[in-house]
């Protein structure tokens, strides 16, 4: 019976007084928090793409730098002195006086034709070394004629070629067993 009474007088009163109304605009500005736009879900993808692009640019730059140092792009990887000598003679026209057998602490690794001549790469006691060989304007004998003998660099001419190395002892080990 109470239900019938509620339906007869309560529902009409509630429906009259409880209807939707529009809230003032300033109220919504205070109630709703200022939400910053959320980062898209694919932000990790964007960061990944940026990282890949950066690596590609850096890799391309490194390749171009290496090619600039070796413009002809000619190089040989070999531990064989006769093979390196023949390759240098054919590709650069220089005669590299390497012994057929290297002494124990010396190991050849290859050669490059560079803008200023040929670079012969080798290791002495597992330490990388490089001998640069180019044509010399000075006509010299088949004996060494030292131009510079320092702690950091040694240069000499021999048979019309200029030789330069950073370590004199390593260079001597390369050619003289």
Residue frames relative to the residue before (quaternion, step in Angstrom):
aa qw qx qy qz dx dy dz
X 1.0000 0.0000 0.0000 0.0000 0.00 0.00 0.00
X 0.6103 0.5472 -0.3510 0.4526 3.53 1.03 -0.66
X 0.6209 0.5549 -0.3457 0.4325 3.54 1.04 -0.67
X 0.6528 0.5152 -0.3142 0.4580 3.53 0.95 -0.82
X 0.6446 0.5241 -0.3164 0.4580 3.53 1.03 -0.82
X 0.6459 0.5244 -0.3123 0.4585 3.58 0.99 -0.88
X 0.6730 0.5036 -0.3032 0.4489 3.57 0.91 -0.85
X 0.6861 0.5088 -0.3060 0.4204 3.57 0.97 -0.72
X 0.8201 0.2118 -0.1305 0.5153 3.58 0.85 -0.69
X 0.6711 0.5293 -0.3163 0.4118 3.64 1.02 -0.73
X 0.6722 0.5169 -0.3141 0.4271 3.57 0.82 -0.87
X 0.6690 0.4742 -0.3363 0.4631 3.61 0.84 -0.73
X 0.6357 0.5168 -0.3362 0.4645 3.62 1.03 -0.73
X 0.6779 0.4874 -0.2979 0.4628 3.56 0.88 -0.90
X 0.6763 0.4905 -0.3149 0.4503 3.58 0.84 -0.82
X 0.6409 0.5153 -0.3318 0.4622 3.58 1.15 -0.57
X 0.7740 0.3647 -0.1855 0.4833 3.58 0.90 -0.89
X 0.7411 0.3566 -0.2153 0.5265 3.59 1.12 -0.43
X 0.3185 0.7114 -0.5674 0.2655 3.53 0.18 1.19
X 0.6248 -0.5592 0.3761 0.3943 3.59 -1.13 0.48
X 0.0605 -0.7714 0.6332 0.0186 3.52 -1.07 0.85
X 0.5007 -0.6395 0.4911 0.3149 3.57 -1.18 0.47
X 0.3720 -0.7233 0.5423 0.2105 3.54 -0.89 0.96
X 0.5523 -0.5919 0.4510 0.3759 3.59 -1.10 0.56
X 0.6132 -0.6001 0.3829 0.3424 3.58 -1.05 0.80
X 0.6631 0.5121 -0.3189 0.4430 3.62 0.92 -0.83
X 0.5815 0.5732 -0.3762 0.4378 3.59 1.16 -0.50
X 0.6642 0.4959 -0.3135 0.4632 3.60 0.88 -0.85
X 0.6281 0.5325 -0.3453 0.4501 3.62 0.99 -0.68
X 0.6911 0.4575 -0.2843 0.4819 3.59 1.06 -0.69
X 0.6894 0.4938 -0.2839 0.4475 3.59 0.98 -0.81
X 0.7288 0.3994 -0.2481 0.4978 3.59 0.83 -0.89
X 0.3934 -0.7179 0.5143 0.2556 3.61 -0.77 0.98
X 0.5112 -0.6119 0.5030 0.3334 3.51 -1.20 0.59
X 0.1151 -0.8186 0.5623 0.0201 3.57 -0.27 1.26
X 0.3504 -0.7071 0.5744 0.2173 3.53 -0.90 0.99
X 0.5589 -0.5978 0.4253 0.3866 3.56 -0.99 0.64
X 0.4506 -0.6969 0.4922 0.2626 3.55 -0.86 0.97
X 0.5231 -0.6087 0.4909 0.3389 3.54 -1.15 0.68
X 0.5245 -0.6248 0.4547 0.3574 3.53 -0.93 0.70
X 0.6104 -0.5913 0.3924 0.3519 3.51 -1.13 0.63
X 0.6939 0.4738 -0.2827 0.4627 3.56 1.12 -0.47
X 0.2492 0.7849 -0.5276 0.2088 3.62 1.14 0.57
X 0.6189 0.5370 -0.3493 0.4545 3.60 1.03 -0.71
X 0.6303 0.5244 -0.3320 0.4664 3.58 1.03 -0.74
X 0.6473 0.5193 -0.3227 0.4551 3.55 0.95 -0.85
X 0.6524 0.4998 -0.3158 0.4742 3.58 0.93 -0.86
X 0.6364 0.5287 -0.3214 0.4606 3.57 1.01 -0.79
X 0.6636 0.4979 -0.3027 0.4691 3.56 0.95 -0.87
X 0.6258 0.5218 -0.3358 0.4725 3.59 1.04 -0.74
X 0.6530 0.5091 -0.3139 0.4647 3.59 0.96 -0.86
X 0.6560 0.5005 -0.3146 0.4693 3.60 0.91 -0.85
X 0.6515 0.5108 -0.3185 0.4618 3.59 0.92 -0.86
X 0.6376 0.5221 -0.3237 0.4649 3.59 0.99 -0.81
X 0.6620 0.4971 -0.3057 0.4703 3.58 0.94 -0.86
X 0.6386 0.5218 -0.3320 0.4579 3.59 0.99 -0.75
X 0.6539 0.5008 -0.3149 0.4716 3.58 0.95 -0.85
X 0.6682 0.4938 -0.3035 0.4664 3.59 0.92 -0.90
X 0.6565 0.5092 -0.3123 0.4607 3.59 0.95 -0.82
X 0.6505 0.5065 -0.3115 0.4726 3.56 0.95 -0.86
X 0.6368 0.5282 -0.3201 0.4615 3.56 1.00 -0.82
X 0.6587 0.5040 -0.3070 0.4667 3.58 0.95 -0.86
X 0.6470 0.5088 -0.3224 0.4675 3.60 0.96 -0.82
X 0.6657 0.4946 -0.3087 0.4657 3.57 0.92 -0.86
X 0.6270 0.5304 -0.3356 0.4614 3.59 1.05 -0.72
X 0.6528 0.4969 -0.3114 0.4796 3.59 0.97 -0.83
X 0.6682 0.4912 -0.3088 0.4658 3.59 0.93 -0.83
X 0.6201 0.5287 -0.3494 0.4625 3.59 1.09 -0.62
X 0.6587 0.4861 -0.3047 0.4868 3.58 1.07 -0.71
X 0.7696 0.1937 -0.1051 0.5993 3.59 1.16 -0.56
X 0.1001 -0.8697 0.4779 0.0721 3.60 0.58 1.16
X 0.6692 0.4895 -0.3208 0.4578 3.57 1.01 -0.61
X 0.3711 -0.7643 0.4627 0.2530 3.56 1.22 -0.34
X 0.5138 0.6481 -0.4197 0.3740 3.57 1.21 0.27
X 0.2087 0.7576 -0.6018 0.1425 3.54 -0.83 0.98
X 0.1755 -0.7626 0.6180 0.0753 3.51 -1.28 0.54
X 0.1532 -0.7435 0.6418 0.1090 3.53 -1.02 0.83
X 0.2877 0.7394 -0.5562 0.2473 3.52 -0.57 1.20
X 0.2955 -0.7304 0.5865 0.1875 3.54 -1.22 0.57
X 0.5675 0.6085 -0.3663 0.4165 3.59 1.31 0.09
X 0.4211 -0.7225 0.4937 0.2385 3.58 -0.63 1.13
X 0.6760 0.4772 -0.3286 0.4555 3.67 0.78 -0.83
X 0.6389 0.5166 -0.3314 0.4637 3.61 1.03 -0.72
X 0.6552 0.4968 -0.3121 0.4759 3.60 0.95 -0.84
X 0.6352 0.5303 -0.3321 0.4528 3.61 0.94 -0.86
X 0.6843 0.4806 -0.2885 0.4664 3.60 0.84 -0.97
X 0.6570 0.5149 -0.3125 0.4534 3.59 0.94 -0.85
X 0.6582 0.4975 -0.3056 0.4752 3.61 0.93 -0.89
X 0.6389 0.5251 -0.3256 0.4583 3.60 0.94 -0.85
X 0.6990 0.4783 -0.2653 0.4608 3.58 0.92 -0.94
X 0.7850 0.3692 -0.1811 0.4633 3.60 0.87 -0.90
X 0.7987 0.2377 -0.1343 0.5363 3.61 1.12 -0.46
X 0.4142 -0.7324 0.4565 0.2891 3.58 1.22 -0.21
X 0.5514 0.5885 -0.4033 0.4324 3.59 1.20 0.46
X 0.3273 -0.7293 0.5695 0.1918 3.53 -1.16 0.70
X 0.1393 -0.8034 0.5774 0.0421 3.57 -0.49 1.22
X 0.2585 -0.8030 0.5179 0.1418 3.61 -0.46 1.17
X 0.1433 0.7916 -0.5755 0.1468 3.58 0.18 1.28
X 0.4677 -0.6565 0.4981 0.3196 3.60 -0.98 0.74
X 0.5962 -0.5915 0.4036 0.3630 3.59 -1.09 0.66
X 0.7747 0.1848 -0.1064 0.5953 3.58 1.09 -0.71
X 0.3485 -0.7504 0.5287 0.1896 3.55 -0.81 1.01
X 0.5140 -0.6085 0.4928 0.3504 3.59 -1.11 0.59
X 0.7375 -0.4897 0.2607 0.3852 3.57 -1.20 0.63
X 0.7523 0.3978 -0.2871 0.4397 3.70 0.62 -0.83
X 0.6656 0.5026 -0.2963 0.4654 3.63 1.25 -0.20
X 0.0200 0.7753 -0.6303 0.0349 3.55 -1.02 0.92
X 0.3463 -0.7351 0.5488 0.1964 3.58 -0.71 1.09
X 0.1315 -0.8032 0.5726 0.0981 3.58 -1.14 0.55
X 0.7724 -0.3235 0.1895 0.5127 3.62 1.15 -0.28
X 0.2926 -0.7322 0.5872 0.1829 3.52 -1.37 -0.22
X 0.1591 -0.7589 0.6261 0.0822 3.56 -1.28 0.56
X 0.3151 -0.6724 0.6240 0.2432 3.53 -1.18 0.59
X 0.0795 -0.8150 0.5740 0.0005 3.56 -0.61 1.16
X 0.7209 -0.4434 0.3008 0.4395 3.58 -1.26 0.01
X 0.7673 0.3436 -0.1860 0.5085 3.60 1.14 -0.57
X 0.7877 -0.2036 0.1366 0.5651 3.60 1.19 0.22
X 0.6460 -0.4909 0.4086 0.4180 3.52 -1.10 -0.80
X 0.1825 -0.7474 0.6284 0.1151 3.53 -1.13 0.74
X 0.1462 -0.7670 0.6204 0.0734 3.56 -0.78 1.05
X 0.2006 -0.7907 0.5721 0.0850 3.55 -0.67 1.15
X 0.1154 0.7797 -0.6066 0.1042 3.54 -1.02 0.88
X 0.3434 -0.7073 0.5781 0.2179 3.54 -1.33 0.21
X 0.0911 -0.7380 0.6650 0.0698 3.53 -1.14 0.74
X 0.8183 -0.1150 0.0059 0.5632 3.55 -0.49 1.27
X 0.6832 -0.5227 0.2446 0.4473 3.57 0.96 1.05
X 0.5501 0.5554 -0.4231 0.4582 3.62 1.19 0.43
X 0.4164 -0.7319 0.4724 0.2604 3.63 -0.65 1.03
X 0.0376 -0.7761 0.6294 -0.0135 3.54 -1.06 0.88
X 0.1375 -0.7781 0.6072 0.0834 3.57 -1.30 0.32
X 0.1471 -0.7566 0.6336 0.0668 3.54 -1.03 0.94
X 0.1844 -0.7805 0.5902 0.0923 3.58 -0.74 1.09
X 0.0592 -0.7923 0.6071 -0.0104 3.57 -0.88 0.98
X 0.1007 0.7791 -0.6116 0.0939 3.56 -0.89 1.00
X 0.6224 -0.5162 0.4166 0.4155 3.54 -1.30 0.17
X 0.2445 -0.7589 0.5883 0.1350 3.54 -1.11 0.73
X 0.4755 -0.6610 0.5018 0.2919 3.54 -1.07 0.77
X 0.6612 0.5065 -0.3038 0.4626 3.53 1.09 -0.74
X 0.3369 -0.7077 0.5811 0.2191 3.55 -0.95 0.89
X 0.0151 0.8139 -0.5784 0.0520 3.53 -0.52 1.16
X 0.5923 -0.5781 0.4331 0.3569 3.48 -1.29 0.40
X 0.6579 -0.4919 0.3807 0.4246 3.53 -1.28 -0.11
X 0.5809 0.5501 -0.3751 0.4683 3.59 1.31 0.07
X 0.6001 -0.5601 0.4320 0.3735 3.56 -1.22 0.48
X 0.0157 -0.7359 0.6763 0.0283 3.52 -1.11 0.79
X 0.2482 -0.8171 0.5055 0.1232 3.53 -0.16 1.31
X 0.2504 -0.7585 0.5888 0.1238 3.54 -1.00 0.94
X 0.7855 0.0062 0.0447 0.6172 3.55 1.07 -0.80
X 0.0167 0.7817 -0.6217 0.0453 3.54 -0.91 0.98
X 0.2055 0.7893 -0.5484 0.1844 3.54 0.04 1.29
X 0.6798 -0.4686 0.3641 0.4310 3.51 -1.32 -0.06
X 0.7508 0.3966 -0.2039 0.4873 3.57 1.06 -0.76
X 0.8203 0.0905 -0.0018 0.5648 3.59 1.09 -0.54
X 0.0560 -0.7663 0.6386 0.0424 3.52 -1.16 0.68
X 0.0154 -0.7878 0.6154 -0.0210 3.59 -0.97 0.91
X 0.0788 0.7854 -0.6110 0.0603 3.54 -1.06 0.75
X 0.2977 -0.7076 0.6017 0.2205 3.53 -1.29 0.33
X 0.0920 0.7629 -0.6345 0.0831 3.50 -1.20 0.63
X 0.8588 -0.0271 -0.0267 0.5109 3.57 -0.86 1.02
X 0.7245 -0.4680 0.2467 0.4419 3.58 0.92 0.94
X 0.6561 0.4622 -0.3218 0.5024 3.58 1.23 0.35
X 0.3187 -0.7282 0.5785 0.1832 3.55 -1.16 0.68
X 0.1245 -0.7843 0.6070 0.0301 3.57 -0.89 1.03
X 0.0059 0.7871 -0.6162 0.0286 3.58 -0.99 0.88
X 0.0619 0.7783 -0.6214 0.0652 3.55 -0.98 0.93
X 0.4988 -0.6576 0.4752 0.3048 3.57 -1.20 0.50
X 0.7752 0.2271 -0.1250 0.5761 3.60 1.11 -0.56
X 0.3820 -0.7627 0.4767 0.2124 3.58 -0.40 1.26
X 0.6627 0.5074 -0.3178 0.4499 3.60 0.88 -0.86
X 0.6466 0.5113 -0.3196 0.4673 3.58 0.99 -0.81
X 0.6551 0.5074 -0.3137 0.4636 3.58 0.99 -0.83
X 0.6408 0.5126 -0.3270 0.4686 3.58 1.00 -0.77
X 0.6442 0.5214 -0.3218 0.4578 3.58 0.98 -0.79
X 0.6097 0.5735 -0.3434 0.4259 3.57 1.08 -0.73
X 0.8063 0.3188 -0.1428 0.4774 3.57 0.78 -1.01
X 0.7781 0.2857 -0.1468 0.5398 3.59 1.10 -0.58
X 0.0971 -0.8158 0.5686 0.0424 3.57 -0.41 1.19
